[in-house]
Amino acid sequence: MLTKIPSELVDSLHAMNPWWKSQPGKPLPSFRRWPFKRAREMLRSGIAPVTVLPGPRQVGKTTLLLQLIANLLAEGREGRRILRVQFDELPTLGGLQEPILAISRWFEEQVLGSTFNEAAHGKEPAYLFFDEVQDIATWAPQVKSLVDIHAVRVFMTGSSALRIESGRDSLAGRISTLEMGPLLLREIAELRFGDRVDPFWVDNGLDMLATRDFWLEGTARSRREAMARDRAFTAFSDRGGYPFAQQEPATAWHRLSDYLNETVVRRVIQHDLRGAANGRGPDEGVLAEVFRLACRYAGQAPGRDVLVPELQRALGRAISWDRARNYLSYLDQALLVRLVPALELRLRRQSSPPKLCLCDHAPRAARLQEVVPIDRPGLDANPHLFDLAGHIAESIVGQFFVSVPGVEVAHLPVRGPDPEVDFVVTVGTRRIPVEVKYRKRVDSGEDTRGLRAFLEKTVHNAPFGLLVTVDDEVVVNDPRIIPLSLSSLLWFR
């Protein structure tokens, strides 16, 4: 018995898959983001049959997916072996109880012309691409059933870590994750200026992060490549890391700001977080205000005494601290805000609030209508913004380390006589303290007090510390502390 799906859905699927009729897809940019090569390897021959690419909206996930398909076709794969479904553009799914399985069965019967397993015994398995899969509430059990029964390779994207994580347990052993955020600094250099530079930090394990030579050599290389680095950093300062912002440098900021608010912030608040809490979506007004405060306090760890009064004042009603924390968690799961927890010591869970790090500073500028430069020329022209730039720089550093898979990132608040440390990066059994001092002049003694206090406690097992600054020229009279500029740090990856 043939699988029946709505005729409107059939028409949409044909439009999404022009290669079924040997027709070209839409033109794609020649620029490929950093996960492309790794995603291609995982799709072709990864241990897990399912590869998922989570990331914020508008960072290029769909473009990367289409580039993977174009690459398969260019290598000679038959178009009839490739299915692409963009679920956030299919309004005709309402009548299907199991849309992923129903569409896959229809594709198997009407396009592939054989069963998935028969195809896999032949030349090549079928490749299934599911874009924005989190819009299907029961996606995980359907994908599990699909790969348990059929020899297929599945690639999925999603803009909600909350919904992607909710399906991970049922797909244990069948799924590999590759997270993609806004543009890396070297990607801006290539996309905006054509400066193609191989990264110093390559994907060959994390042990190197806990060695002094890694940071010293990477910093030295960054300084040698300062011309390309600084040009990209200025562009990043001006417009952030969203690809469309860097692809259209002539677009006025107010137009870019409107686009960011509409396609990134509002889309997350009004769509991606719908149904996030026990089947009931969070209050959009409260969520929007929590995001505004997350932007205002980016790089900081505001607690109950700060957030609750501000929320109540803005909304005109009582808001509990637990509710505010829950809403921050929603934003974290939507990948707009990353929550960096306080460091847990002696297996005790600390009550300190998390540090708020934005996925990118451009949505902050758009939401608050407040453009703050982070490059030295921009700050020299606006010296009154150094303090704000310092908080934004701290947010950027937090996002940088949080986006590295396999490392734990925390912050150490003031505890008794011990000074705070902005971030503590844990690699295996070793901890690396990171302090951000984004100011005109850095005092080698006072501005490293937190790092030195942390390094002197043997319980931390800290081989050295990192001091992130505005400029390359900072010198610290302590061999245990490695100074490097923010632009150098971002240039590593």
N, C-alpha and C positions, 0 to 999 in steps of 0.2 A: 504493500500500500504506500503510495507516494505521500510525502510530507506536504501539507498545505500551509502556506503562509499568505498573508494579505497581499493582493496585487500591488498596492502602493509600496509595500516593503520590498517586493521583488524589483520594482522600478528603481527604488533607492539603492539597492544592492548592486544593480547593474551600473548605476551612475558612479558608485564608489569604486567599482572594479572594472575600469575600461579595458584592462589587459585581457579580460576574458574574450574580447573580440579583437585582440591585437591592436587596440587603439591606445594612443599615448595618454598618460596622465597629465596633470598640470605641471608646468615647468617648476623645477625645484632649484634652490640655491646650491651653488657648487660648494659653499662652505659647509663643513660637517662638524658638529659639536663633538667634544671629546669622548662621549660614551659610544659613538658610532662603531668604532673598531671593536670594542669589547662586546657590545650588544650583538654585532654580527657573528662573532665567535660563539657567544652563548646560544644564539638562535640556531646556528648550524650544528654544533656538536657539544653543547653544554651537557653536563651530567643531568641536570633537571630538564624535563620537557617543556616547562613553562618559565619564561623570563618576563618579569614585570618591571616597568620603568615608572616609578612614581616621581612626581615633581610638581611644583606650583604651576598654576595656569600661565600660559604665554611664554614659557621658557624654551619651546621648540620641540616638545615631545612628538606631536603629530608630524612635524617636518622630518624628524629623525626616523619615525616609523615608515613614512613614504620613501625616504632615502634607502632604507633597508629593502623595501620591496623593489625599488628601481635597481638596486644592486643585484638582487636575485635574478631579475629579468635580464639584466645586462650580461650575467654569467651563463645565460641559456636556460634558466628554469622556465618551464611552461606556465603561461599565465593562468591556465585552468587549475593549477595546483595551489594558487594563492587566493585566499579570502581575506578581505579587509572589511571590518564593520566599525563605523564610528557611531557609538551608541548615543552620544549626546545630540545627534542630528537625526534620530529616528523616532518621530512621534507616533509611529504606527505599531508599537510593540505591545500596546495595552492588552490585546486579546491573547497573547502568548504567555502561558504559564512558565515555560522554560525557554526564553528566547534564544539563549546561546546554543542550546542543544537543538532547538528547532531549526535555526538558521544553518547550523553545521550539517544537520541531516539533509536539508534542502540543497545545500551546496554540494554535498556528497553525491546526491542523486541527479541533480540538474546540471551541474557544471563539471565536477571532477569526472563523472562517468564511471566511477568504481567506488568500492568501499575505501575508507582511509587505509585500512590494513593491506588491501590489495595494492594500493598505490605505493605504500612503503616497501612492499616486497619487490616492486619494480625499480624504476630509476631513482625516484626521489619521494620523500614523504610530502604530505600537504603542509603548507604553512598557513597558520591562522593568525590574523592580526586583529586584536580587539582594542579599539581606541576609547579611552574614558570609560573603562569597564565598570567603574564604581557606580555608575548610574543604574546598573542592574543589581537589585537588592540581594538576589540569591546567586550571584556570579560564581562564588567559590565552589559550592557543591556541584554546580553544572560543569565547571572547568575540570574539577576532580573526576567526575564521571567520564568526561570526554577523553582525558589523557590516560585514565586507567583502562579504558576499553580499546582505545584507538592509538595507533602509532602516528601521532601528529606532533608538530613543533608549534608552540603557541607563544606569541609575543603580545604583551598587554601594556597599556599605559593607564595611569590614573592620577587625578589631581587631589585625591583625598587619602592621606595616610590612614585616617580613621577607618575608612571602608576597606582599604587594601589590607591593613593589619587584621581586620576582623575575619578575613578569610585565610590568613596564613596558617592557622593551626590545622584546618581541614586539608590543606595542601602541603603539609609537612613532607619533605623529601621529594617534592615534585616542582618546587618553585625556587628560582634564584632572583634576587632583587638587585637592581642597579639604579640608584637614585640620581636624578639630574636636577640641579638648581639653576639659578641665573648664570650668566656667562662668567667664566674664569677670566682673570686679567689677560692672560696670553690669548684667549679667544677674542677678546675685544681688540687686541693688537692686530690679529689676523683679519677679523671681520671688518673692522673700521679702517685700518690703514694698510692691510696687506703684509704686515710684518709677521711672518710665520716663524715661530721659535719653538723648538722642542722643549718640553718641560724638564726641569731638573729632577722633580719629584716624580718618579715613575712607579708604576703599579707592580712592585716586586716585594711586598711585605712591609710591615710596620716597624720592625726592630731598628731600622736606621734612624727613626725619629728620636730615639733615645741616645743617639751618639752626637757628641759635639762636632765631629768632623762634618756630618751631614749639614748642619746649620751653618757652619763656618764656610764650607765650600759653596753651598747654595747662595749665601749672602754675597760672597765674592763674585760668583757668576752673575747675580742680579745687577751688581754694580757695573760689571763689564757691559751689560746689555741695557744700561740705564736710558739710552735714547728711546728705544722702543718701549721699554717699561714705563717711563714717565709720560710718554705721549698717550699710552693706553690708560694710565692712572688718571690723567686729567680728564679723559673722556668718561671714565668710570665715575669720577667725582661729579661731573656735570650731569650725567644722565643715568647712572646706575648700570645694572647688568642685564636688563631685559633685552633680548635680541632686537625687537622692533625699535627700541629706543636708540640703539647704536646703528641700525640699518638706515635710519632716517634722520641723520644729524641736522638736516635743514629744517625739520619740523619744529615749530615754535614750542616752547616749554608748556604754555597753557593748553595747547592741543594734546601734547603728550600726557600731561597731567590728567586731562579729562578721559583719555583713553585708558590710562592706568586705573583710574577710579572705576570706570565702567566695566572693563574686561577682566580685571584682576580682583580688586577689592569687593565690588558689589556682586560679582559672579560667585565668589566664595561665600559671602554672607547670605545671599539670597538663594543660592542653588546648592553648592557643594555641602553645606552643613545642614541641609534640610534632613530631618529625621535622625540627627546625630545623637540625641539623648532619648533612649528607650522608645524609639519610634516617633518622638515629638521633637520637632525642630526647635532650636534655641530662639529666643526673642530677638528679632533682627535689630531693633532699636538698641537693646542692651549690648548685643554683639558688636554693632558698629561703634558704640561708645567705648567698649573695652579695647577695640582695635585702635581707636584714636589715642587712648591712654598708653597703649603699648608703643605706639609711635612716639609719643611725648617722652616716655621713660625708656626708650631704647638704650641698651647698654647699661641699664641700672636694674636694681632688684627692689622695686617698690612693694611694700607690704600692706597689711590690712589698714594701718593708720593713714596711708597715702591714697590707696585706690578706692576704698569704700567711701570716704567722704566726697571724693571727686566724682565718683559715679552717682551718688545720691544727689549731689548738687546739680549735676548735668541733667539727670533724668527726672528729678523731682519726686522720687519715691525711694523706699528702702531697698537696698541691695545687700545681701549677705556676703561675707568674705568667701564662703564656700562656693557661692554662685559665681562670684568674680573669678575664682580659681578655675572653676569648671569651664567658664567661657574662654579663659586663656588657654586651657587645654584644647578646646575646639580649634582655636586659631593655630595652635601648634600642630594639631593633626591635619589641618588644611595646608600646612607647610608655609604659611605666611609669617608666623612667629615661631621661633625656636626657644623653648624653655630650658635654660641651663640650671640644673639643680645645685643646691648647696652640697659641698663635699661631705660625705658620710665618713665619720671617723669612729673606730672601735665598734663597728657594726651598729651604731646608733643612728636612727633616722633623725636628721636635724629638722627643726621647725622653721628654719629660715626660708623666706620666699625665693622663687627662682629668679635668675637674671633673664631679662627679656632681650633677645637678639632677633632682629628682623631678617627675613630671607634676602632683602635688598633694601637700600636706603631710598630708592626712587618712590615706592609707594608711600613712604613717610613724607617725603617732600610734597607729593600729590595730595595726601590726606590732610596735612596740616597747612598746606600752601606756604611752606617755609623751606627755601632752598639754602642748604648749608654746605659750602665747599669743604673738601677734606684734603685737597692738594695744597702744597705750600704756597704757590703763587696766589691761589684763591684766598687763602687764609691771611697772607700778608696784606692783601687788599681789603680784608674784612677782619681785622684782629679781634674785634669784639665777639667773633663767633668761635674762637678757639675752644672755649669750654664745651659748647654744644658739639663741635666737631669731635672733641675727645670722647663724648658719649657715643656718638655715631661710629667712631673708629672702634670702640670697644665692642659694639654690636657686630661690626663687620668681622672682627677677629673671632668672636664667638661663633658666628655662622660659618666661618672658614674651617674651624676645627670640628664643629658638629657635623659638617658635611663629609668628613673623612670616615669611611666605614671602618669599624673595628676598634676605634678608640673611644674612651670614655672622657667626657668633658664635664667639669663642675666648676663652681666658683667657691672661694673660701671667704665668708664674711668675717668681720671682726669678731673675735671670740676672746674675751678677757684681755690679757695684755698682748695677744698676738694680732698683728695688723692683718688687714684683708689682702687677698691675692685675687686679681681679676679672674683668672682661669687656672685650672689645674687639669692638665692633659695626662691621662693614664694610659700607658702602653705596657701591657703585660703587668709586671710587678713594679714598674718604675713610674714615678710621677714627675712631670715637668711643669713647674710653675710659670705662668705667663702674666706679665704686667704690661699694661698699656699706659704710656705717659705721652699724651699728644699735646705738646706745648712748645712754646718758642725755645725755651732752654730747659734742659734736663739736668737736675742735680744728681751727680753720681752717687752721693751718699743718701740723701733724704728720699729720692725717688726710687731707690732700690731696697728700701727698708723691708717691705713685705717679702720680696724675693729672698733676701738674705735670711730673714727669720725662718722662712720655710725650708731653705737649703740646710740650715744648721740643725734641723731636727732629723736625726737619722731614721726615725720611724717612717718618714715620707719616702725614703729611698729615691731621692731626687739627685740625678747626676749633674744638673746645671739648670739655669733658668733663662727665660727669654724676656727681653725688654723691647717692646714694640713702640716705635717713636715716629715722628714726622719725617726726620731727616736721616740720611745715611751716616752723617759725620759724628754721631754721638759716641763718646768714649766712656767706658765704665772701668774704674780701677778695681775690678774684682774678676779674676779669670773664670769664676764660676758662672758669670752672667754674660750672655751674648746679646748685644744690642743689634737690632735690625729695624729698618723702616717698615711701615705698613705696606708700602708699595713693593718692597723686597719680599715680604712674607707672602703676599698675594701672587707674586711672580713665580713662586716655587712650583705651583701645580700647573 
